[in-house]
Amino acid sequence: MAEKNNNNQQIGDVLQVRREKLKELVENNADPFVITKFDRKHHIQQIRDNYEEFDEKPVVVAGRLMAKRKMGSVSFGNVADVSGNMQIFVKRDILGEDAYNAFKKYDIGDIVGVEGVVFTTEKGEKSIRVSKITLLSKSLQPLPEKFHGLVDTDLRYRQRYVDLIMNAEVKDTFIKRSRIISSIRNYLNDEGFLEVETPMLVSNAGGASARPFETHFNALDEDFKLRISLELYLKRLIVGGLEKVYEIGRVFRNEGLDTRHNPEFTLMELYQAYTDYHGMMDLTENLYRHVAQEVLGTTKITYKGIEMDLGKPFERITMVDAVKKYAGVDFNEIHTLEEARAIAKEKHVEFEDRHKKGDILALFFEEYAEEHLLQPTFVMDHPIEISPLTKKKPENPEYVERFEFFMNGWEMANAYSELNDPIDQRERFKAQEEQLALGDEEANTTDEDFMNALEIGMPPTGGIGFGIDRMCMLLTGAEAIRDVLLFPTMKPTTNA
C-alpha cells in the first residue's frame, strides 16, 4: 500500500510540474494552445524512403516528442508522426540561447513542429539538424515508460490513443484495417457493385439469428431495435432494380464478449441479382485473394504458425460430408428426428427438445468439424431448419443452397441463394415464430414490409455476409477481435 501511495505521489508531482510549465509558457506569451496550424511540408517516412533526395536539404516535419537526451549545449530527441519516427539534433549555437533553453523544458509527449536540415550523424543515424522548433501542444499527462510501453491489455483497450502512441505494431494493425476495407470497396466498385446505406434503427431486427438491443424512440413513443443484419433492406433494393449492392456497416447483437465476438461489429453484406451461391463462392475467392495481395503483397498468410494459402482453389464440402468426415456420422442414413436424437445422445452432442433433425446436424458440425477447417473452405448445403431466408435445393428440399466460409476454424462469411418465393418465405417466418414461442430468443419474426417487397417480385439472387473484423484478425495476425477494434466494448469503470 505504501508503494502504491508513493507511486501516486510521484504521478501527482509530475502532473503538477507539467501544469506549472504550461503556466510559465502562458505568462511568457508562449501558450502553445493558441497556435491554430503548422505548415508541415514532409512526413518522416517520406524522408527516410527518399533519403538521398533529402540529404542536406531543408525539411519541415511535425509530431510527438518521444525521447529527449540533454548533453550540455547539444540535445538529441526523437519525433514521431503517423508514418514513422526520426532523430532530431538540437544545438544551442544553431537554435539560439533562448530557444534552446525553452526546448530543454519540453516534456516527452509534447507535440512539436521541427524545421531543419537532414543529415547523418557520426554514428550513422539519419537525423534532422534543427534550426527552429515550435511547441504546438503541451502534454499534461506523462506517457508510459518507454522501455516497457503500455502492456496492460485492459488499459490498452480503454486508452487506445495511448496504445497507438506507444505501440507501433498497433498503429500498423489499424492502418492495415483501413487499407483492407478500402481494398474491399475498390474491388466491389470495379465489379459494378453500388455501395448503399440502410437503417440501423429498425422496428423488426431480422436477417440473422441473434438477440437484438432494444431502445425507445421518444419522438414517436415507439420501441425500436438496433439492426442485427443488413440483409432485409438490401434485398428490398434488389427488388427495386439495383442489381448489385453492398453495405459495410456496424451491426449490433446482444451477446457475450470473447476473443471473436464483440456486441457491435463491422459486417459487409452484398447482393447480386441473377446469380446463386456458387457465384458467391467465386466472388469470395477472388475478393480474398485481391485483398491479401493488395494489402499484404502475398496470398499466403500465417496465423499463429498455421499457413493458409488463398492462392489455391478453396475446398468445397457439404455439411453432411463434413460431419461424416470428422464425426463418422452419415446424416444421409439418418431419416427421422428420433434417429438424430439417438445418435446425438450416443456422441454426447447436447440438444434441446425444440431442435429438429437439421438443428442436430448443425450441432454435430459445430462440435466435430469446425475446428478442422483451417484452410479456406466452403461448407455447403445446410439444413433448412437453420436457414429461414435461403432457397431449397430442388433435388433435396431438406437442405438449402447456403454455404459458410471457414478459415482457421472460424466462420468468415455466410452466403445464400436467396429465397425469393414469398409464399415459402412466409411459411419460414411462421416456423421461426414457433421457435420463438418455444424459447429461441434468436429466432426471426415476420417482416411484413419485406414480405410485401418479395410479393412485388425479386429476381434470383445470390447474397453473402462477411465478418470484416475476423478478416482483419487473420490478415494482421491479431489474436483477439478487440485488437482490430479501435474502441471495443468494455465494462464501464467506476471512479472510487
N, C-alpha and C positions, 0 to 999 in steps of 0.2 A: 504493500500500500504506500509506504514511504517513497519507493522508487517511482510509482505512478504519479504521486504528488510532485516529486521533483521534475519529472518529465513535463507535467502540466505547467509548472512554474517556468521551465525553460522555454516552452512554446509561448507562454504569455509574455515573457521578456522579448522574444523575437518579434512578436506581433507589435508590441509597444515601440520597439526600436524602429520598425518599418513605418509606423504611423508618424513617429517623430521626424523621420527623414522626409516624409511627404509634407509635413507641416513646414519644415525648413524650406523645401522647394517652393511652396506656395508663398511663404514670406519673402522669398527672393525673386518673386515674379517668374518662377520656372515651373509652374504647375503643369505636369505632363498631360493632365486630363482636359486642358483647354485646347490641345492640338487636335485638329479635325481631320487631317490627312497627312500622308507622307508619300512623296513621289518615288516609289520604288521602281527601279528600272530592270532589275535582274532577279532571278531565283538562283539559289545556291547550287542546285544540281545542274542547272544550265551552265554555270561557270565551271563546275567540275568536269562535266561531259565534254566541254569545248575549251579545255584549259589552254591549249596552245594559242587559241584565238584571243583569250583574255589575259594571258601572261603579261604583266607590267602595263595593263590597261586599267583605266578607272571603272569602278562599278558602284552601284548603289543598291544595297540589299536591306531587308528588314526582317526581324524575327525575335525570338525569345532568347535571352541570355541564359545559357545552360551551364556555363562554367566560367570561373574567373580566377586568375592567379596573378598576384602582385609581386613584382620584383624590383622595388625601388622606383626608378624613373621609367621602367618598362613594365607593361602588364600584358597578359595574354587572356583571351576569353574564347568562348565558343558560342556561336549564334546559330539557332535552328529555325528554318521556316518549313513550310509544308513539304518541300521537296527533299530536304536534307540538312546537313549542318556543316559549318566551316569555322576554322580558327580565325580569330582576329588578333592583330598585333597592334597594341596601343602604346605609343611612345610620347612622353611628356614634351620632348623637343619638337615633335611634329604637331601634336594636338594643341599645345599651349598649356601654361601652368594652371589656369582656372578650369579649363575644360577637363584636364587630366585629373585634377583633384575632385571634380564632380563625378567623373567616371569611377574613381576609387570607391565612391559611396554607393554605386549601383549594387543591387542585390540579384542573386540568382533568381530567375523568373521574371525579371523586368523585361519589357518589350522595347527594343531599340531600333533606330534607323542608323545604318552604317554607310558612310561614304569613304572610299579609299581606293588603293591600287592593289591588284592581285600580284602576289609574288610567292616564291617558295623559300621557306626558311632553311637555315644551315642543316637542320635535321630532316629536310625533305618534306616538310608539311606544307601543303597548299594553304595559303592564308590571304588575309586582306590587311594591308598596311593602312591603318585608319587615319584619315585626315579630318574627319568630322563624325561625331556620334551624337545622336539625339535620343533622349529618353522620351518614348512615346506613351508608355503606360507603366505605372508603378504597381508591382506585385506586392500586395499586403499580406499574403499568406505564403509561408515557405513551401517549396516543393519537397517531395520525399528525398531522402538521402540518395545521392546519385548512384552509389555502388550497389545498392540493393533495390532501388527503384520502388515502384508500387506493386507489391506482391500479394497483398491481402485480396483474395478473389472477390469477396463481398464488397469491399471498398472500391475495387476497380470498376465493378458494375455500377455502383452508386455514383461514383465520381469519374465518369468516363472521360471528362475533359482533362483530368489529371493523368488518367491512364494513357490517353493519346499523346500527351506531352512526354511522358517518361518512357513509354514502351514503343519503340519504332516498329516492331512487328505487329502491334495492334493497329497502328496507323495504316500500315501496309495492307492489313486484312480489310479494312473498311474502304480503302482506295480500290482494292480488287473487287469488293462487293459492288461498288458503284459502277465499275467497268463491266462486271458481269451483267448487271441489269441493263446497261446501255447496249451491250452486245446482243442481248435478247431482243431488245426493241429494234435495233438496226436490222437484225436478221428477219424478224417478222414483218417489219415495214417493207423490206426488199421483196418479201414473198407476197406482198399485196394485202397484208392484214391492216385493219384500221384500229388504232387504239381508241378506246372509249372509256367513259366513266359512268358508273351506276351507283345507286343509293347505298349508303352504309346504314342508314336508319330505316328500318322496314317494319311493316306490320306482321309479316309472315316470314320467318327466317327458315328458308328451305334450301335444298340443293346439296345437303350433306347430312351425315349422321352425327349430330353434336348438340349439346345443350347451349342455347344462346344466353347472352347477357340481356337483361331486361331493364328498361328505363321508362320514364314518364315524360311525355311532351306536354308541358304546361299550357301552351297556347291553344292546343286542341283538346286538352284534357283527355288524352288517349295514351294508352300504353304502347310502346314500341320496343323493338329488339334491335340489337346490333347484328349485322349480317354474319352468317357463318360460311357463306359461299358467294360466288359471283354468278352462279350458273343460270338461275331462272331469268334474270334481267338480260343477260347476254343472249339467251335463246329467243327472248322477245325481239331482239334486234335482228336475229336471223329471219324470224317471221316477217319483220319489216323490210327485208330485202338487202340488209347489209351482210353480204355473203361470207365475209372473213373478218371476224372481230376478235379483239383480245383486250384484257384489262390486267394491269399489275396493281394490286392494292392490298390494304390491310383487311383482314377478316378477324373475327373475334369468337372464340369458343371457350365456354365456361368449364374449363377442365384444369387438371393439375399441372404442376411445373415439374419438368425433369430435363435431362440433357438434350432431349429432342423436341420438347413441347414448351411453348410459351402461349399464354391465352390470347395475345394478339400477335399475328404473324403475317408475313407477306405471301400472298398467293397470286399466281398468274394463271388465268383461265383463257382459253381461246376456243373458238367455234368456227367450223368451216363447212359451208353448205356443199352438198353433192359428193361427200366422201364418207368414210366409215372409220372404224377403229384401226384398220390396217393402215389407212392414210395417216392416222395419228401416230402410229408406230414409226413410220418412215420420217415424219416430221420431228419426232423426239430424237431419233438417232442423229439426224442432220443438225438439229439445233444444239445438242450437247457437244457434238464434235466441233461445231463452229465456235461456240463459246469458249471451250477449253483451248482450242488452237489460238484464238484471238487474244485471250486474257493470259494464258499460261505459256503459250508458244509450243504446246505439245498436246497430243490426245491421250498420253499416258499420265495418269495421276497416281500418287501413292498416298494412302491414308492409313496411318498407324501401322506401317510396314506392309500393307496389302496393296499391290499394284493392280490397278484397273485400267483396261485398255479400251478407250472409247473409239479407237480406230477400227476395231474388228466388228463384224456384224453382231448385233445384240442377240442373245439367246431368246427363243420364244417357246414357252411351255404352258400348257393348260394348268389350271389349278388342280384338277383331278390328277393329272400326271405328276405334278409336283408333290402332292400328298402321297401318291403311290410310290414315288422315288424315295422320299425322305421319311415317310412313316410306315411304308409297307402295307398301306390300306388302299384298296381299289374301290372307290365310290361308284364306279360303273357296275360293280357287283352288289351294291347296297341299294335296295329298291324301296324300302319303307322307312318311316320315321323310327319304328321300333328297332329295326336293324342298326340304324345310325346311332341311336341311344345306347344300344348294347355294345357296339364297338368302342364308343366313347368311354363307357364305363370300364371296359377292358383295358383301354390305353390310358386311363386316368386323365381324360380330357374333360374338364368341368363345363357343364352347360346348364341352362335354365329351362324350366318347364315350357316357356313360351317359344323356345328355339325349335325350328323345323329342320328337316334334313339338310337343306342348303346352309343354314346357320352353322350346323355342326361340322360340315365340310370346311367352312371358313375358319372355324376354331381349330381344326386339325392343321390347316395350313399355317396359321399363326404359331401354333405350338411346335410344329415339326419342321416346316420348310423355310420360313422367312430368314432365319439366321444363316442359312447356307447360300443365300443368293447374293454372293459378294460381287461377281462380275455383272455388268449391265444385262438385265433380264426382264423380259415382258412376261408377266403371268396372266394368261388369257382365260376367257370363258368362265366367268364367275357365276355362282348360283343366283337365281332370280330373287331369292328371299332377301339378299343384301344389296340389291341393285334396283331401286324403285324408279330410276329415270333412264333405264337402258333398254335397247331393243333386244327382244328374244332372238336366240339363234333359230332360224327357220327349221333346221333339221332336228333340233332338240330344245324345245321350249322350256325345259327345266333350267336352262342356262342362258346367259345373255352375252352380247358382244361387248365385253368390257375387258380392259387389262389394267393392271397396276405395274408400274415400272419400278424395279428394285436395283439398288447398288449398295454394297457394303452391308447387306441385310436390312436396309432401310427402304420403306416405301418412298419413292421420289416423285411419282406422278400417278394420276388416276384418270383413265380415259374410257369413253363410250362410243359406240354407235348410238346416237341419241334417240330416245323414244319419241316418235312424232305422231303416234296414234292416240288421239285424245280420249277415246273410249277405254283403251288399255291403260292409259295414264291415270284416269280417274279410278279405275279398279286398284291400281298400285297404291295410289294415295289412300284409298279406303283401307287397304291391308295395313298400311303404315299406321293409320289412326287406330286400328285394332291393336297393334303392338303398343301404341302409346297408352291405350286404356289398360293394357296388361303390365304396364310399369316401365316401358322403354322410353326414358326421358329424351333420347336422342332421335326418336322417330319423327318423320316429316308429317305435316298436316296439309290438307288440300289448299292450294293457292288458286282461288277462283279466277283471278285476272290472268294468271299464267295458263289456266285451262282455256280461257276464252281465246288467248293468243294461239294455242295449239289448234283450236277449232277453226280459226282463220286459215290455218294451214302452214306447217313448217316443212321445208324440203328435207330429204335425207341429209343428215348432218353428223360430222364427227366432232367430238369435243374432248378437251383434256384440261386437267388442273395440275400445275407444277408447284411444288413446295420450294419457293425461292431460297428460304433460309437454309434448308438442308443441302440444296445445291451449292450454296456459298460455303457451307461447312466442308463439303468434300473438296471443293476447288481451292480452298485456302488452308486446309489442314486443321481447322478449328475443332476442338474436342467437344464443345457444348454449344447449343443454339444461342446461349447468351453471349458467346464470343463473337457472333456475327450480327447481333442486335446492338445498335449504339446505346439504346436505353431500354434494357429488358425490364419486364415486370418484377418488382421487388416488394417484399413486405415492408410497409412503412416503418420507419424508425421512430422511437419515442425519445424526446429530449427530456431526460430526467433532471 
